[in-house]
Structure formats: structure tokens, C-alpha cells
Amino acid sequence: MTDNCQESKICQFYNAKSVFITGATGFMGKVLVEKLLRSTNVNKIYVLIRPKKGLEIKYHLQELMSSKLFENLKKTRPDVMARVEAVPGDIPSLALLSAKMISGH
């Protein structure tokens, strides 16, 4: 966590909170996970990971966390890596489309 957490409203907002992220295996999702781990004192980050290719989600999580993006964080704050936990699941596009149709947006 950065030294200026007292001044950062974002850091204060995420302090000791749990966050659920979809799309964490994509580019922007990885960036978000890394930023939360590096810049906040988030308690836990749950990432929705779609089981695929016959592999358990723990392997997909390992693949996500082995991204070059996390290298500096692993060196400077290796303890925060344990805050990320995989949740198996999928949000089909059809379900999102249906929700939009129901809400009228």
C-alpha cells in the first residue's frame, strides 16, 4: 500500500473491503487487480474465472498471477498476492442481453 493512503479517497474506500471482479483474465481486468493490490489495503479480491480447456480454475488463476504485470508487486509486496481468490463461473452474453432488455436500457 502506498504511503499516501490517508490522502487517497480511493484507498480509503477499498480499505479492508472485499471486491468481486469479472473479466479479470482480460487486459483491463489484470490492470485493475494489480492496481488494487498495489495501491490499496483491499482485504480480498474475488475474480470470476470461466472453467475451460479441462483445467481447474486454480490453474487459470496461476496463469493470471504469473503475468509480467505482477512481477514488481511480487518483489515488493509478495504477501498481497494471496488476497486474490478465484471463483468458478460464467456470465453468458445472453444473460446480459436479457437483463438489458428487461430493464429497457
Phi and psi in radians as a Rosetta constraint file:
Dihedral C 1 N 2 CA 2 C 2 CIRCULARHARMONIC -1.309 0.35
Dihedral N 2 CA 2 C 2 N 3 CIRCULARHARMONIC 2.760 0.35
Dihedral C 2 N 3 CA 3 C 3 CIRCULARHARMONIC -1.202 0.35
Dihedral N 3 CA 3 C 3 N 4 CIRCULARHARMONIC -0.438 0.35
Dihedral C 3 N 4 CA 4 C 4 CIRCULARHARMONIC -1.618 0.35
Dihedral N 4 CA 4 C 4 N 5 CIRCULARHARMONIC 0.493 0.35
Dihedral C 4 N 5 CA 5 C 5 CIRCULARHARMONIC -1.094 0.35
Dihedral N 5 CA 5 C 5 N 6 CIRCULARHARMONIC -0.529 0.35
Dihedral C 5 N 6 CA 6 C 6 CIRCULARHARMONIC -1.078 0.35
Dihedral N 6 CA 6 C 6 N 7 CIRCULARHARMONIC -0.540 0.35
Dihedral C 6 N 7 CA 7 C 7 CIRCULARHARMONIC -1.581 0.35
Dihedral N 7 CA 7 C 7 N 8 CIRCULARHARMONIC -0.354 0.35
Dihedral C 7 N 8 CA 8 C 8 CIRCULARHARMONIC -1.523 0.35
Dihedral N 8 CA 8 C 8 N 9 CIRCULARHARMONIC 2.092 0.35
Dihedral C 8 N 9 CA 9 C 9 CIRCULARHARMONIC -1.162 0.35
Dihedral N 9 CA 9 C 9 N 10 CIRCULARHARMONIC -0.579 0.35
Dihedral C 9 N 10 CA 10 C 10 CIRCULARHARMONIC -1.159 0.35
Dihedral N 10 CA 10 C 10 N 11 CIRCULARHARMONIC -0.794 0.35
Dihedral C 10 N 11 CA 11 C 11 CIRCULARHARMONIC -1.077 0.35
Dihedral N 11 CA 11 C 11 N 12 CIRCULARHARMONIC -0.752 0.35
Dihedral C 11 N 12 CA 12 C 12 CIRCULARHARMONIC -1.097 0.35
Dihedral N 12 CA 12 C 12 N 13 CIRCULARHARMONIC -0.706 0.35
Dihedral C 12 N 13 CA 13 C 13 CIRCULARHARMONIC -1.086 0.35
Dihedral N 13 CA 13 C 13 N 14 CIRCULARHARMONIC -0.765 0.35
Dihedral C 13 N 14 CA 14 C 14 CIRCULARHARMONIC -1.506 0.35
Dihedral N 14 CA 14 C 14 N 15 CIRCULARHARMONIC -0.055 0.35
Dihedral C 14 N 15 CA 15 C 15 CIRCULARHARMONIC -0.976 0.35
Dihedral N 15 CA 15 C 15 N 16 CIRCULARHARMONIC 2.089 0.35
Dihedral C 15 N 16 CA 16 C 16 CIRCULARHARMONIC 1.065 0.35
Dihedral N 16 CA 16 C 16 N 17 CIRCULARHARMONIC 0.351 0.35
Dihedral C 16 N 17 CA 17 C 17 CIRCULARHARMONIC -1.700 0.35
Dihedral N 17 CA 17 C 17 N 18 CIRCULARHARMONIC 2.811 0.35
Dihedral C 17 N 18 CA 18 C 18 CIRCULARHARMONIC -1.846 0.35
Dihedral N 18 CA 18 C 18 N 19 CIRCULARHARMONIC 2.483 0.35
Dihedral C 18 N 19 CA 19 C 19 CIRCULARHARMONIC -2.230 0.35
Dihedral N 19 CA 19 C 19 N 20 CIRCULARHARMONIC 2.427 0.35
Dihedral C 19 N 20 CA 20 C 20 CIRCULARHARMONIC -1.951 0.35
Dihedral N 20 CA 20 C 20 N 21 CIRCULARHARMONIC 2.173 0.35
Dihedral C 20 N 21 CA 21 C 21 CIRCULARHARMONIC -2.145 0.35
Dihedral N 21 CA 21 C 21 N 22 CIRCULARHARMONIC 2.265 0.35
Dihedral C 21 N 22 CA 22 C 22 CIRCULARHARMONIC -1.765 0.35
Dihedral N 22 CA 22 C 22 N 23 CIRCULARHARMONIC 2.650 0.35
Dihedral C 22 N 23 CA 23 C 23 CIRCULARHARMONIC 1.366 0.35
Dihedral N 23 CA 23 C 23 N 24 CIRCULARHARMONIC 0.322 0.35
Dihedral C 23 N 24 CA 24 C 24 CIRCULARHARMONIC -1.184 0.35
Dihedral N 24 CA 24 C 24 N 25 CIRCULARHARMONIC -0.367 0.35
Dihedral C 24 N 25 CA 25 C 25 CIRCULARHARMONIC -1.461 0.35
Dihedral N 25 CA 25 C 25 N 26 CIRCULARHARMONIC -0.157 0.35
Dihedral C 25 N 26 CA 26 C 26 CIRCULARHARMONIC -1.472 0.35
Dihedral N 26 CA 26 C 26 N 27 CIRCULARHARMONIC 3.023 0.35
Dihedral C 26 N 27 CA 27 C 27 CIRCULARHARMONIC -0.986 0.35
Dihedral N 27 CA 27 C 27 N 28 CIRCULARHARMONIC -0.959 0.35
Dihedral C 27 N 28 CA 28 C 28 CIRCULARHARMONIC -1.191 0.35
Dihedral N 28 CA 28 C 28 N 29 CIRCULARHARMONIC -0.571 0.35
Dihedral C 28 N 29 CA 29 C 29 CIRCULARHARMONIC -1.112 0.35
Dihedral N 29 CA 29 C 29 N 30 CIRCULARHARMONIC -0.752 0.35
Dihedral C 29 N 30 CA 30 C 30 CIRCULARHARMONIC -1.068 0.35
Dihedral N 30 CA 30 C 30 N 31 CIRCULARHARMONIC -0.755 0.35
Dihedral C 30 N 31 CA 31 C 31 CIRCULARHARMONIC -1.065 0.35
Dihedral N 31 CA 31 C 31 N 32 CIRCULARHARMONIC -0.748 0.35
Dihedral C 31 N 32 CA 32 C 32 CIRCULARHARMONIC -1.111 0.35
Dihedral N 32 CA 32 C 32 N 33 CIRCULARHARMONIC -0.809 0.35
Dihedral C 32 N 33 CA 33 C 33 CIRCULARHARMONIC -1.047 0.35
Dihedral N 33 CA 33 C 33 N 34 CIRCULARHARMONIC -0.820 0.35
Dihedral C 33 N 34 CA 34 C 34 CIRCULARHARMONIC -1.076 0.35
Dihedral N 34 CA 34 C 34 N 35 CIRCULARHARMONIC -0.770 0.35
Dihedral C 34 N 35 CA 35 C 35 CIRCULARHARMONIC -1.092 0.35
Dihedral N 35 CA 35 C 35 N 36 CIRCULARHARMONIC -0.750 0.35
Dihedral C 35 N 36 CA 36 C 36 CIRCULARHARMONIC -1.123 0.35
Dihedral N 36 CA 36 C 36 N 37 CIRCULARHARMONIC -0.731 0.35
Dihedral C 36 N 37 CA 37 C 37 CIRCULARHARMONIC -1.174 0.35
Dihedral N 37 CA 37 C 37 N 38 CIRCULARHARMONIC -0.683 0.35
Dihedral C 37 N 38 CA 38 C 38 CIRCULARHARMONIC -1.354 0.35
Dihedral N 38 CA 38 C 38 N 39 CIRCULARHARMONIC -0.638 0.35
Dihedral C 38 N 39 CA 39 C 39 CIRCULARHARMONIC -1.914 0.35
Dihedral N 39 CA 39 C 39 N 40 CIRCULARHARMONIC -0.072 0.35
Dihedral C 39 N 40 CA 40 C 40 CIRCULARHARMONIC -2.327 0.35
Dihedral N 40 CA 40 C 40 N 41 CIRCULARHARMONIC 3.053 0.35
Dihedral C 40 N 41 CA 41 C 41 CIRCULARHARMONIC -1.904 0.35
Dihedral N 41 CA 41 C 41 N 42 CIRCULARHARMONIC 0.775 0.35
Dihedral C 41 N 42 CA 42 C 42 CIRCULARHARMONIC -1.049 0.35
Dihedral N 42 CA 42 C 42 N 43 CIRCULARHARMONIC 2.420 0.35
Dihedral C 42 N 43 CA 43 C 43 CIRCULARHARMONIC -1.297 0.35
Dihedral N 43 CA 43 C 43 N 44 CIRCULARHARMONIC -0.829 0.35
Dihedral C 43 N 44 CA 44 C 44 CIRCULARHARMONIC -2.649 0.35
Dihedral N 44 CA 44 C 44 N 45 CIRCULARHARMONIC 2.480 0.35
Dihedral C 44 N 45 CA 45 C 45 CIRCULARHARMONIC -2.090 0.35
Dihedral N 45 CA 45 C 45 N 46 CIRCULARHARMONIC 2.002 0.35
Dihedral C 45 N 46 CA 46 C 46 CIRCULARHARMONIC -1.663 0.35
Dihedral N 46 CA 46 C 46 N 47 CIRCULARHARMONIC 2.221 0.35
Dihedral C 46 N 47 CA 47 C 47 CIRCULARHARMONIC -2.037 0.35
Dihedral N 47 CA 47 C 47 N 48 CIRCULARHARMONIC 2.236 0.35
Dihedral C 47 N 48 CA 48 C 48 CIRCULARHARMONIC -1.358 0.35
Dihedral N 48 CA 48 C 48 N 49 CIRCULARHARMONIC 2.137 0.35
Dihedral C 48 N 49 CA 49 C 49 CIRCULARHARMONIC -2.216 0.35
Dihedral N 49 CA 49 C 49 N 50 CIRCULARHARMONIC 2.236 0.35
Dihedral C 49 N 50 CA 50 C 50 CIRCULARHARMONIC -1.364 0.35
Dihedral N 50 CA 50 C 50 N 51 CIRCULARHARMONIC 2.138 0.35
Dihedral C 50 N 51 CA 51 C 51 CIRCULARHARMONIC -1.152 0.35
Dihedral N 51 CA 51 C 51 N 52 CIRCULARHARMONIC 2.303 0.35
Dihedral C 51 N 52 CA 52 C 52 CIRCULARHARMONIC -2.754 0.35
Dihedral N 52 CA 52 C 52 N 53 CIRCULARHARMONIC 2.905 0.35
Dihedral C 52 N 53 CA 53 C 53 CIRCULARHARMONIC 1.021 0.35
Dihedral N 53 CA 53 C 53 N 54 CIRCULARHARMONIC 0.417 0.35
Dihedral C 53 N 54 CA 54 C 54 CIRCULARHARMONIC 1.212 0.35
Dihedral N 54 CA 54 C 54 N 55 CIRCULARHARMONIC 0.164 0.35
Dihedral C 54 N 55 CA 55 C 55 CIRCULARHARMONIC -1.756 0.35
Dihedral N 55 CA 55 C 55 N 56 CIRCULARHARMONIC 2.559 0.35
Dihedral C 55 N 56 CA 56 C 56 CIRCULARHARMONIC -1.200 0.35
Dihedral N 56 CA 56 C 56 N 57 CIRCULARHARMONIC 2.699 0.35
Dihedral C 56 N 57 CA 57 C 57 CIRCULARHARMONIC -1.135 0.35
Dihedral N 57 CA 57 C 57 N 58 CIRCULARHARMONIC -0.415 0.35
Dihedral C 57 N 58 CA 58 C 58 CIRCULARHARMONIC -1.079 0.35
Dihedral N 58 CA 58 C 58 N 59 CIRCULARHARMONIC -0.542 0.35
Dihedral C 58 N 59 CA 59 C 59 CIRCULARHARMONIC -1.279 0.35
Dihedral N 59 CA 59 C 59 N 60 CIRCULARHARMONIC -0.608 0.35
Dihedral C 59 N 60 CA 60 C 60 CIRCULARHARMONIC -1.188 0.35
Dihedral N 60 CA 60 C 60 N 61 CIRCULARHARMONIC -0.631 0.35
Dihedral C 60 N 61 CA 61 C 61 CIRCULARHARMONIC -1.147 0.35
Dihedral N 61 CA 61 C 61 N 62 CIRCULARHARMONIC -0.743 0.35
Dihedral C 61 N 62 CA 62 C 62 CIRCULARHARMONIC -1.061 0.35
Dihedral N 62 CA 62 C 62 N 63 CIRCULARHARMONIC -0.699 0.35
Dihedral C 62 N 63 CA 63 C 63 CIRCULARHARMONIC -1.112 0.35
Dihedral N 63 CA 63 C 63 N 64 CIRCULARHARMONIC -0.759 0.35
Dihedral C 63 N 64 CA 64 C 64 CIRCULARHARMONIC -1.042 0.35
Dihedral N 64 CA 64 C 64 N 65 CIRCULARHARMONIC -0.863 0.35
Dihedral C 64 N 65 CA 65 C 65 CIRCULARHARMONIC -1.315 0.35
Dihedral N 65 CA 65 C 65 N 66 CIRCULARHARMONIC -0.216 0.35
Dihedral C 65 N 66 CA 66 C 66 CIRCULARHARMONIC -1.550 0.35
Dihedral N 66 CA 66 C 66 N 67 CIRCULARHARMONIC 0.044 0.35
Dihedral C 66 N 67 CA 67 C 67 CIRCULARHARMONIC -1.029 0.35
Dihedral N 67 CA 67 C 67 N 68 CIRCULARHARMONIC 2.535 0.35
Dihedral C 67 N 68 CA 68 C 68 CIRCULARHARMONIC -0.983 0.35
Dihedral N 68 CA 68 C 68 N 69 CIRCULARHARMONIC -0.495 0.35
Dihedral C 68 N 69 CA 69 C 69 CIRCULARHARMONIC -0.977 0.35
Dihedral N 69 CA 69 C 69 N 70 CIRCULARHARMONIC -0.539 0.35
Dihedral C 69 N 70 CA 70 C 70 CIRCULARHARMONIC -1.631 0.35
Dihedral N 70 CA 70 C 70 N 71 CIRCULARHARMONIC -0.015 0.35
Dihedral C 70 N 71 CA 71 C 71 CIRCULARHARMONIC -1.004 0.35
Dihedral N 71 CA 71 C 71 N 72 CIRCULARHARMONIC -0.849 0.35
Dihedral C 71 N 72 CA 72 C 72 CIRCULARHARMONIC -1.125 0.35
Dihedral N 72 CA 72 C 72 N 73 CIRCULARHARMONIC -0.706 0.35
Dihedral C 72 N 73 CA 73 C 73 CIRCULARHARMONIC -1.102 0.35
Dihedral N 73 CA 73 C 73 N 74 CIRCULARHARMONIC -0.691 0.35
Dihedral C 73 N 74 CA 74 C 74 CIRCULARHARMONIC -1.099 0.35
Dihedral N 74 CA 74 C 74 N 75 CIRCULARHARMONIC -0.582 0.35
Dihedral C 74 N 75 CA 75 C 75 CIRCULARHARMONIC -1.348 0.35
Dihedral N 75 CA 75 C 75 N 76 CIRCULARHARMONIC -0.725 0.35
Dihedral C 75 N 76 CA 76 C 76 CIRCULARHARMONIC -1.566 0.35
Dihedral N 76 CA 76 C 76 N 77 CIRCULARHARMONIC -0.570 0.35
Dihedral C 76 N 77 CA 77 C 77 CIRCULARHARMONIC -2.495 0.35
Dihedral N 77 CA 77 C 77 N 78 CIRCULARHARMONIC 1.074 0.35
Dihedral C 77 N 78 CA 78 C 78 CIRCULARHARMONIC -1.038 0.35
Dihedral N 78 CA 78 C 78 N 79 CIRCULARHARMONIC -0.435 0.35
Dihedral C 78 N 79 CA 79 C 79 CIRCULARHARMONIC -1.122 0.35
Dihedral N 79 CA 79 C 79 N 80 CIRCULARHARMONIC -0.505 0.35
Dihedral C 79 N 80 CA 80 C 80 CIRCULARHARMONIC -1.281 0.35
Dihedral N 80 CA 80 C 80 N 81 CIRCULARHARMONIC -0.307 0.35
Dihedral C 80 N 81 CA 81 C 81 CIRCULARHARMONIC -1.091 0.35
Dihedral N 81 CA 81 C 81 N 82 CIRCULARHARMONIC -0.504 0.35
Dihedral C 81 N 82 CA 82 C 82 CIRCULARHARMONIC -1.253 0.35
Dihedral N 82 CA 82 C 82 N 83 CIRCULARHARMONIC -0.153 0.35
Dihedral C 82 N 83 CA 83 C 83 CIRCULARHARMONIC -1.368 0.35
Dihedral N 83 CA 83 C 83 N 84 CIRCULARHARMONIC -0.165 0.35
Dihedral C 83 N 84 CA 84 C 84 CIRCULARHARMONIC -1.689 0.35
Dihedral N 84 CA 84 C 84 N 85 CIRCULARHARMONIC 2.229 0.35
Dihedral C 84 N 85 CA 85 C 85 CIRCULARHARMONIC -2.294 0.35
Dihedral N 85 CA 85 C 85 N 86 CIRCULARHARMONIC 2.368 0.35
Dihedral C 85 N 86 CA 86 C 86 CIRCULARHARMONIC -1.482 0.35
Dihedral N 86 CA 86 C 86 N 87 CIRCULARHARMONIC 2.475 0.35
Dihedral C 86 N 87 CA 87 C 87 CIRCULARHARMONIC -2.144 0.35
Dihedral N 87 CA 87 C 87 N 88 CIRCULARHARMONIC 2.165 0.35
Dihedral C 87 N 88 CA 88 C 88 CIRCULARHARMONIC -1.298 0.35
Dihedral N 88 CA 88 C 88 N 89 CIRCULARHARMONIC 2.440 0.35
Dihedral C 88 N 89 CA 89 C 89 CIRCULARHARMONIC 2.876 0.35
Dihedral N 89 CA 89 C 89 N 90 CIRCULARHARMONIC 3.096 0.35
Dihedral C 89 N 90 CA 90 C 90 CIRCULARHARMONIC -2.649 0.35
Dihedral N 90 CA 90 C 90 N 91 CIRCULARHARMONIC 2.527 0.35
Dihedral C 90 N 91 CA 91 C 91 CIRCULARHARMONIC -2.068 0.35
Dihedral N 91 CA 91 C 91 N 92 CIRCULARHARMONIC 1.648 0.35
Dihedral C 91 N 92 CA 92 C 92 CIRCULARHARMONIC -1.082 0.35
Dihedral N 92 CA 92 C 92 N 93 CIRCULARHARMONIC 2.532 0.35
Dihedral C 92 N 93 CA 93 C 93 CIRCULARHARMONIC -0.984 0.35
Dihedral N 93 CA 93 C 93 N 94 CIRCULARHARMONIC -0.624 0.35
Dihedral C 93 N 94 CA 94 C 94 CIRCULARHARMONIC -1.066 0.35
Dihedral N 94 CA 94 C 94 N 95 CIRCULARHARMONIC -0.699 0.35
Dihedral C 94 N 95 CA 95 C 95 CIRCULARHARMONIC -1.116 0.35
Dihedral N 95 CA 95 C 95 N 96 CIRCULARHARMONIC -0.694 0.35
Dihedral C 95 N 96 CA 96 C 96 CIRCULARHARMONIC -1.159 0.35
Dihedral N 96 CA 96 C 96 N 97 CIRCULARHARMONIC -0.717 0.35
Dihedral C 96 N 97 CA 97 C 97 CIRCULARHARMONIC -1.094 0.35
Dihedral N 97 CA 97 C 97 N 98 CIRCULARHARMONIC -0.760 0.35
Dihedral C 97 N 98 CA 98 C 98 CIRCULARHARMONIC -1.070 0.35
Dihedral N 98 CA 98 C 98 N 99 CIRCULARHARMONIC -0.730 0.35
Dihedral C 98 N 99 CA 99 C 99 CIRCULARHARMONIC -1.099 0.35
Dihedral N 99 CA 99 C 99 N 100 CIRCULARHARMONIC -0.697 0.35
Dihedral C 99 N 100 CA 100 C 100 CIRCULARHARMONIC -1.135 0.35
Dihedral N 100 CA 100 C 100 N 101 CIRCULARHARMONIC -0.711 0.35
Dihedral C 100 N 101 CA 101 C 101 CIRCULARHARMONIC -1.146 0.35
Dihedral N 101 CA 101 C 101 N 102 CIRCULARHARMONIC -0.695 0.35
Dihedral C 101 N 102 CA 102 C 102 CIRCULARHARMONIC -1.169 0.35
Dihedral N 102 CA 102 C 102 N 103 CIRCULARHARMONIC -0.729 0.35
Dihedral C 102 N 103 CA 103 C 103 CIRCULARHARMONIC -1.380 0.35
Dihedral N 103 CA 103 C 103 N 104 CIRCULARHARMONIC -0.261 0.35
Dihedral C 103 N 104 CA 104 C 104 CIRCULARHARMONIC 1.430 0.35
Dihedral N 104 CA 104 C 104 N 105 CIRCULARHARMONIC 0.228 0.35
